[in-house]
Structures are given as C-alpha cells and as structure tokens.
C-alpha cells in the first residue's frame, strides 16, 4: 500500500516546475485572459466586501447571540455569554468577528496553495483562485455572518495543521484540540458539530491514507475530533422544548428599530425579529420543527435546488483545476463508510430547519476542504506539469466571478405573532 501511495501521490518524479508569472491553468496561451482574471480577482473581492459593509448584519445574524444561560443550560447559551462579556452591543459585534475569522482562514488556505512547492504554478494558481471564488468560500462568509463560520474556519485550520503533521501522536494531539474547540463551538451553535464532521473525516482520512495509518488509528483520530461536539448536539436535541425559556428571552431581547433591506418593508423591531428568528425556536421539539419544515416544503424544495446547483458548481470548479490524482485503490470501503456516516449527520439538520440552500453550500464547503486536503497533505501533484483540461480552469474562474450570492434560505419570513412584552436590559441590575 505504501508503494502505491508513493507512486500515486508523488507523481512521476519529474523535476519541480519553475514559477511562471500569471500562470493559470496552463503555462501558455491566452495571456490577456489570464491577466484579466488576475485584475478581476481583487476587484471582485473589493466589490463584495463593500456590499457587506453597506449592509450590516441584521437580526437573522445577530439573533444567534441573544440567548445566554440565565434561565438554564440551553442551546446557544454560550453565544449569549460571550456577547454579554463584550457589553450591550456584543450581539452586534460578534457577526463581524465571525466574518473576519473566516476570511482570515480562507486567506491562509489560499496562501498555502499559492506557495505549495513542487507543483506546476498553473495548477496551484488555478486551485487557489478557484478556492477563493467558490460560492461556499469568500462570498458565503461575507453574506452569512453566522457562528458556523467559526466551525468552517476550524475545518480549514485543521487541514493546515495536518499538512505539517508527520506522526500519529501529533495528529492525535491535533484531533483532541479540534474536539475541544468543536465542543465549545457546539455550545455556541448546536449544529456546528453536525455540519463540519464531514470535512474533518475527509481531511483525517486523507492524512491517514497518506501516512499509511491503520483504520483503527483513523477511528481514534475521528473520535477525538468529532464525538465531543456530536454528543453535545445530541443532548440539546434530547432536551429541546423541555426548558420553555423562549418567552422569557423574548421579553428581554434587544430593543429599537433596525433598518435593512433584508426585512420586509426595509425595517423592523429588533426584539420582535430576534424572537421570531432565534429565541422562539428554543422551545421547539423535533416533531414541531419537522412540522414547520413540512409546511414550507415547496419553498424548501426550491432552496434545495439552488443548493444542489451550488454544489455542482463547486465540484466542477474544483475538478477543472485537475489538482489531485489520488490513487483510488488506496481508499478502502471502510473509508467510504466513514464519509457516508459523516454526511448522514446533515439529515437531522435538513429535517428540522428550512435553510436548505445553506446546508448544501456547507456540504460543498466540506467537499472543497477535503479536495484541498488531498492537494496539500498528499502532494499528489508533485511532478504533474500541465492539467489535462486547462481551458476549464479559466471557464470555471469566469463562472465563479459572475456566480450570484446564494441566500441562506428562500423560505419567506412569516409574520411574528408576538405580544407587546416589555423590553429590559440584557443583564438585570
């Protein structure tokens, strides 16, 4: 098996390609288009960053930070505790923190790809630019300022650490650290462990195959990385609806008017919308959540279709770079079982929430992390000089440059049926 890995992952032993300026997809041909892509890339980033600054996070995003532990150990309570520690406007600051952390992780991953040695610059430049432009990458982080961005940043960080990890003991320490951070993030948002376990499974599987680790050792790594967060998520699922704290949180939510094009009519009452979109769901059990999903099944199907399109675009864009050639005979059926089990963790997320577009985009993100892991960890392209279909790299980049931002959900926001409960400060006294 080791011989196969060395043969498949280190290429033909050709000399490392020399850096070529502007190289995207191939070392020659269409230099004007290549230059246009390099010019368009920073302009694209500036345009969407400006759009994000012009439309600040609204109640659909900062509503994740209004729940704390004052009424008991409830899901998302850690988020509120962090917001409380930052002062009266902590819930409005933290969405920006999520965006900043995620974009920093994206930049670190892109830099790791750009500077990867021993690979044709056409390959690594194409993959790096594609990764930046993916609908599950920069654009998603700018337009969805939610706690899940922290989980996505952790998934990227784990790949960057694993690429420099050579021994099982260090991998186990990395895995344990990921498990601890994931557990903490699951206290912030209960679905994070379910959303990013697939990315962890793909990254650790790539590492284990590359270093000829046994299946039992791989299970140990994944148990330390994924199980803590999954167990916390299961606890919150089992206790959902038992605390009945939503009404009390609705009474103390943030007050005032919020002007944003994301709300019908262009504005809304902060307390009403944070209650409708965040705290009210605390008292929903699984059957009630499924009933809501069934009610909006038509819109959910439409959102799912958009999500599938995004997933297809991500897969096409990644494959267009031809950046990895993992020897499939080194991937055992047990590895596929692990990946399938991790993907199945999305089922309760799909079954109890209506943001179907968002879940497919996150699945696409996990796939992208796994693909880049194969590139960075295995060195599969060492000696690979020219992609088999270089024109598709430019086509993919052009498609991604004009690909529109996807909404988290196309399900209409129903009017909130809330009383005129008085508004108090976040922390009494």
N, C-alpha and C positions, 0 to 999 in steps of 0.2 A: 504493500500500500504506500509505503514511504517513497519507493521508487516512482510509482505512478504520480504521486503528488509533486515530486521534484521535476518530473518530466513535464507535467501539465501546467505547473504553476511558475516555472522559471523559463518557459519558452524553449527556444532552440539554441540558447547560449550565445546569441548574437551580441555584438558589442552594443553598448548603450548608445542611443541616438543622441546626436548633438542638438542643443536647443536651437529652435528656429523661430524667428520673430513672426508674430501673428499666426502661428500655426494653429489651425482649427480643422480637424477632420482629415487633412492631408497637408503635406509639405509644399504642394504646388497647386496652381490653378486657382482662378477667381480671386486674385489678391484684393481687388476692390471690394468684393462682397465680404471678405474676411475683415478688412479694415472697417467696413461699415458696421459689422457686428460688434467689434471692439469699441467703436464710438457709441453705438446704440446702448450697450450694456450699462454704463454709468448713467446715461440719460434716463433709461428705464427705471433704475433704482431711485434716482432723484425725483422722478415724477410720482412714483407710488409712495415714497417717503413723504413728499409734500402733501399728497392726498390724505395720508394718515394724520399728519399734523393738523390739516384743515378740518378733519372730522374726528374729534377726540373720542375716546371710549365712552359708550353710553351705558345705560342700565343693564343691557344684556351682557355687558362685560364686567363692569364693576360690581354687579349684583352678586358675583361669586364671593365677595369679600365682606358681606354684611352679616354673616352668621358667625357667632362665637360660642363659647362653652358656658355662658352664664346660666343657661337653662338645662344643662346636661351635656353628656358626651354625644354630640350629634355629628353627622357627616358635614364636612366643610367647616367645622368649627375652628380648626387650626387656622384657616384662612382669615377668619374674623379676628382671632387673637393677634395675628401678625398685623392686620390693619389697625387694630386698637393701639398696638405699641407704637405705630407711626403717627398717631394723632387723629384729629377729627376728619382729615381728608385722606387717611390712609387707603380707604377703599378706592379712591380715585387715582392714587399714585401707583398702586400695585399693577394695574394693567400695563402701564408704561414699563414697569420693571420686567414684566413677562416678555414684552416685545424686545427690550434691549438684550436680555439674556439669550433669547432665541436667535436674534440676528447675530450676536457675537458668536454663538455656536455655529451658525451657518457660515460665517466668515472664516472661522477656524477650520472647518471641514474643507471649504473651498481652497484655503491656503495649503492644507495638507495634500490636496490633489494636485494643485498647481506645482508644488515643489517636489513631487514624488520623483525620485531618481531612477534611472534605468529604463524609462518608458518613453516612447516617442512623444515629443511635445504635442503633436497633433492629437494624440489620444487623450492625454491628461488635460490639455486646454479645453478640448471639447467636452469632456466629462465635467470639469469644474464649472464651466459656464452653464451647461445643462442643469447641473445641481442647483445653481443659484436661481435659475429661472423656473424651476419646476413649480407647478401650482400647489404643491404641498410644502414649498420651501419659503423663500423670502416673502412672496406675495401673501401666502397664508398667514405668516406671522404678523405682517403689518395689518391685515384686515380682521384678525381674530385674536384680540388681546385677552386670552383666557389662560387659566392656570395650566392647561395642558401643554402650553408652550414650554413650561419648565420641564415637563416629562420628555418632550421632544429634544430639548437641549441636553438632558441627561443621556438620552439614547445616542446622540452624536458624540458626547464626551466619552461614553463607554467604548465606542469604536476607536476614537483617537488614542485612548489608553491601551486598548488591546493590541493595536498595531505595533506598539513598542514593548509588549509583554512576551517574554520567551519561555517562561517556566510556569508550571501548573500552580505552584504555591503563590506566585504573584497574581496569576489570573484569579485564584480563589479569593485573595485579598480584594482585588478589584470587584469581584462579584459580590462579596459581602458588603462593600461600600455602596455599591449600586442598590443592594437590597435595603440598606438603611435609609438611603435618600429616597428611594421609591416609597417606602413605608411612610415617611414624613410627607411626601407629596400626595399620597393617597388620603392622608388626613386633611389636606388642603382641598383636594377634589377626588372623590371616591372612584372615579373611572380611570384615573391615570394608570394604575397597575394593569388594568384590562386592555388599555389602548396601546401600550408600548411593550408588552411582553413579547409580541411577535418580533419587534425589532431586536430585542435582547436575544431571543432564541436564534435569529438568523446570524447575528454578529458572533455569538459564542460558538455556534455550530461551525461557522467558517474558521474561527480560531482553532477549535478542537481538531477539525479535519486537517488544517494546515500543519499543526504540530503533532499529528498522529496520536491524539489522546483517545482513550477508550470511551465508550458510550457511558459507562458508569461515572467516569470523571466529568463528562459533559453534564450529566444529570445533577451532579453535585454543584457545579457552577450555576446552572439554571435555577436550582432550588434556592440557593443563597440569594440570587439576584431577583427572582420573581415571587417566590412564595410569601414573603412578609407582606408585601403590598396586596397580593391576592387575598390573603386571609383577612386583612383589614376590610377590604371591599366586601367580602362575604359577610363579615359581621354587620356592616352597615346595611347590607341587603336584608339580612335576617331581622334586624330591628327597625326597619323602615316603617313609619306610621305608628310606632308604639309610644313615642315621646310626646306627640301632639304639641309641638312648640311653635309651629308656624304662625299662629295667631299672635302670640306674644312678640315674635320677631317683627311681624308686620306693623305692630304698634310703635316700634322704636326705630324703624328704618330711616334712612337719610331723607331730609325734608328739602323742599324747594322745587323750582321748575327746571327742566332740562331741555334745552333746545338742540335738536339733532335731526337730520333728515332720516335717521334710522327708525323714527317713531311716526306712526300715523298722525298727520296734522303738523308734523315738524317739532312738536314739543310734548311734554308730559310731566306729570307729577312724579318725582323721584321715588317717594315712598310707595305709591301705587304700583309703579312698574317694577321696582325691585322685589316687591312682594309677589306680584303676578309671575315674574320670570325666575325668581330664585327661592325665596323663603317658603312660598306656598308649596313647593314640591317636597319639602321636608316631611310632610305628613302623608305623602302618597306611598302606599304599599305597592308591591309588584303588580297585583291584579288591577289596581286602579290606573297605574301607569300604562299597562298594556291596553286598557280600555280607551285611554286618551289616544294612544297610537292608532288603534283601530278606527277611531272616529275620523282621524285625519289621514286615512290610508291612501287616498287619492293624491294628496299633496306630497305625502311621504314617497310614493312611487315616483313622482316627478323628480323629487330631490335625489332619490336613489339613482335615477337615470343620469342626472347630471354628475353624480359622484362616480358612476361607472365610466362615463366619458373621461373624467379627470384621471381615473386610474389607468385607463387605456393610453391616454396621452403620456403619462409618466413612464409606463412600460416602454412605449415606442421611443420616447426621448432617450431613456437610458440605454436601450438596446442599439440605438442608432450610433452611439459612441463606440460600440464594439470594444469596450474597455476591459472586459473579463472573459476568460475562457476556462472556467472551472471544469476539471475532468469529472464528468457526471458519474463515472464508475466508482469514484471515491465517496460519493454520497449514498449512504445506506438507507434502506426503508425506514429504520428507526428514526433517522433524521427527519424524514418527511412526516412521520407521525408526530414528532415534537412540534414541527412548524404548523401542522394542521391543528393540533391541540391549542397552540398559542393563538391561531387565527380564530378558533371557536370561542375564545374569550370575548370576542366582539358581539356574540349573539345576544347576551343579556343587555348590552348597550343598545343594539338595534331594537330590541324588543320593548324597551322601556322609555326611550326618548325619540324625539321626532327629527333630530338633526341628521338625516340620512346622508346628505351630501358631505357633511363634516366627517362622518365616520369613514366613508370611502376615501376621502382625502387623507385621513390619518393612516389608513391601511396602505395607501400609496406611499406615504412617508416611511412606514416601516420597511416596505419593499425597497425604497430608494436607499435607506440606511444599510440594508443587507447587501445591496448591489455594490455600494461604495466600500463596504467592509471587505467584500471579495477582492476589490481592487487594491485597497491599502494593506490588508493583512496578508493576503496570499502572494502578492507580487505576480499575479497571473499573466501580466502583460510584459514582463521583462523579455526583451528581445523581439517584441511584436512591433514592427516598424510602421505599417500602414493599415488603417482599418479596412475591412473588406468592402464597405459601402460608404466611402467618405462623404458623398453628396448628402446622405441622410442626416449627417451631423448638422450641416447648415440648414437643411429643411426643418429639423427639429428645433433648432435655435430660433429660426424665424417664426415658427408656430408658437413657441413659448413666449416670444416677445409680444405677440398680439393676443395671447390667450387671456380672456377676461377673468377678473376675480370671481371666485365662486362664493355664494352666500353660505353661511353655516346651515341654514335651513330655508326652504321656500314655503314652509307652512305658515299661513297667516297668523299674526299675533291676535288672539281673541281678546275682546274687551275684558278687563279685570272686574270681577264682582266683589269689590271690597268696600267695607264700611268706612266711615269717617273717623277712624280711631285716632286719638291724639298722637302727636309725634313728640318723642322725648330725645334726649341726647343718647349717644351710644353707650356711655358708661354713667349710670346714675351716681349722683353725689360728686 
